[in-house]
Amino acid sequence: MRRVELDAVIRSTKAADVFVEVFRFECYPDLAPHVQSTTVHEPYPGPAGSSSWELHFRSGLLRWTEREHFDRHELRMAFEQTEGDFDTFSGSWSLSQNGADTVLRFEAEFDFGIASLEGILDPIAERVIKETVAWVVTGMFDEVTLSDHMDTFVAANIK
C-alpha cells in the first residue's frame, strides 16, 4: 500500500472558504495538467458526493469513481474508490484554521494489486497524485506554501 501526503498553508484565507472551493472538482482539469476530466455525479454541499476521474498516467489514463463524505463541521472530506483502476484507493482532505491562515492536509493510500509492477507504477502514481493536488491548491488560492519541496515544483512548473 502506497501513501501520498501533501500539506499546504493557504495564507489569509478562512478554512470554511477553502472547504467550499477545494471540492469544486469540475475546475480541476483547468488547474492541473494531469487531470484529463472530472465528472461530478453528486456535488458538495450534500453530506455525500460522487465523482469520476481521469488522470494522465504514463502513456494512458488512470480512471476511477469515488464516493466522498463531506463533514463541514470538522472541515474534512474522506473519499474511497468505488470502481476503477486501483485495487484500493482512499484518503482524505482535512483543513484547520491557524490564525488568519488555513492549514490543508491531503492524504491518500492506494494499491494497484499488481505486486510485480509495484516498483514501477507506485512512484509514478504517487507523483501524479501529489502534483495534481499541488497544482489545484496553488491554482485556486493566491498565497500558498507547500510541503515536501513542492514549492520548488510549483515555482518551476506553475507560476
C-alpha positions in Angstrom: 0.0 0.0 0.0 1.5 3.3 -1.1 0.8 6.5 0.9 0.6 10.1 -0.6 0.7 13.1 1.7 0.8 16.8 1.0 0.5 19.7 3.4 -0.2 23.3 2.4 -0.7 26.6 4.2 -3.1 29.0 2.5 -2.3 32.5 3.8 -5.0 34.9 4.9 -7.9 32.6 4.0 -10.7 31.2 6.1 -10.8 27.4 6.3 -14.5 27.4 5.7 -14.0 29.2 2.5 -11.2 26.8 1.4 -13.5 23.9 2.2 -16.1 25.2 -0.3 -13.6 26.0 -3.0 -11.3 22.9 -2.9 -14.2 20.5 -3.6 -15.2 22.1 -6.9 -13.8 19.1 -8.8 -15.2 20.3 -12.1 -12.5 23.0 -12.1 -9.6 20.6 -11.7 -9.0 20.0 -15.5 -8.4 23.7 -15.9 -6.0 23.8 -12.9 -3.9 20.6 -13.2 -2.5 19.3 -16.5 -2.6 15.7 -15.2 -6.4 15.9 -15.0 -8.0 14.8 -18.3 -11.5 15.1 -16.9 -13.7 15.0 -13.8 -17.4 14.2 -13.8 -19.3 15.3 -10.6 -22.2 13.0 -10.1 -23.3 14.2 -6.7 -21.7 17.6 -5.7 -20.9 19.2 -2.4 -22.8 20.6 -0.3 -24.6 17.4 0.4 -23.1 15.2 3.1 -22.0 12.7 0.5 -20.9 13.0 -3.1 -19.6 11.1 -6.0 -17.2 11.9 -8.8 -15.3 10.2 -11.7 -11.7 11.0 -12.6 -9.3 10.5 -15.5 -5.7 11.4 -14.9 -2.9 11.3 -17.5 -0.7 8.4 -16.3 2.3 7.0 -18.2 1.0 6.6 -21.8 -2.6 6.3 -20.9 -5.3 7.3 -18.4 -5.8 6.4 -14.8 -9.6 6.1 -14.1 -11.7 5.7 -11.0 -15.0 6.7 -9.5 -15.1 7.7 -5.8 -17.6 8.2 -3.1 -17.0 11.3 -0.9 -18.1 12.1 2.6 -18.2 15.8 3.5 -18.0 16.9 7.1 -18.3 20.7 7.1 -18.3 20.9 10.9 -14.9 19.1 11.1 -13.7 20.6 7.8 -12.8 17.2 6.5 -13.7 15.1 3.4 -13.0 11.4 3.1 -13.1 9.5 -0.2 -12.9 5.9 -1.3 -12.8 4.4 -4.8 -16.0 2.5 -5.7 -14.7 1.3 -9.1 -11.6 1.9 -11.2 -8.0 1.1 -12.0 -6.8 0.8 -8.4 -7.3 -2.3 -6.4 -7.9 0.1 -3.4 -7.8 3.9 -3.2 -8.9 6.1 -0.3 -7.9 9.2 1.5 -9.0 12.5 3.0 -8.6 16.2 2.8 -8.5 18.0 6.2 -8.5 21.7 7.0 -7.8 23.7 10.1 -7.6 27.4 10.9 -4.3 28.7 12.2 -4.7 32.3 12.9 -5.5 34.0 9.6 -4.2 31.1 7.6 -5.7 27.7 6.6 -3.7 24.5 7.0 -4.6 21.9 4.4 -3.6 18.2 4.6 -4.2 15.7 1.8 -3.6 12.0 2.5 -4.3 9.0 0.3 -3.4 5.4 0.2 -3.6 3.2 -2.9 -2.7 -0.2 -4.2 -2.9 -1.4 -7.8 -2.9 -5.0 -6.7 -0.1 -5.9 -9.1 2.9 -6.7 -6.8 5.3 -7.4 -9.8 4.7 -3.8 -11.1 4.6 -2.0 -7.7 8.2 -0.6 -8.1 7.3 0.9 -11.4 3.7 2.1 -11.1 3.5 3.2 -7.5 6.1 6.0 -7.6 4.6 7.4 -10.8 1.1 7.4 -9.4 2.3 9.0 -6.2 4.0 11.8 -8.1 0.9 12.3 -10.4 -1.5 12.5 -7.4 0.8 14.8 -5.4 1.5 17.1 -8.3 -2.3 17.3 -9.1 -3.1 18.4 -5.6 -0.2 20.9 -5.7 -1.4 22.4 -9.0 -5.0 22.6 -7.8 -4.3 24.3 -4.5 -1.8 26.8 -5.9 -4.2 27.5 -8.8 -7.2 28.1 -6.6 -5.5 30.3 -3.9 -3.1 33.2 -4.1 -0.6 32.7 -1.3 0.2 29.0 -0.8 3.2 27.3 0.9 3.5 23.6 0.1 5.4 20.9 2.0 7.9 18.3 0.7 9.9 20.7 -1.5 6.8 21.0 -3.6 7.3 24.8 -3.7 10.3 24.2 -6.0 8.0 22.2 -8.2 5.4 24.9 -8.2 7.9 27.7 -9.0 9.3 25.7 -11.9 6.0 24.5 -13.4 3.1 26.7 -12.4 3.9 30.3 -11.8 
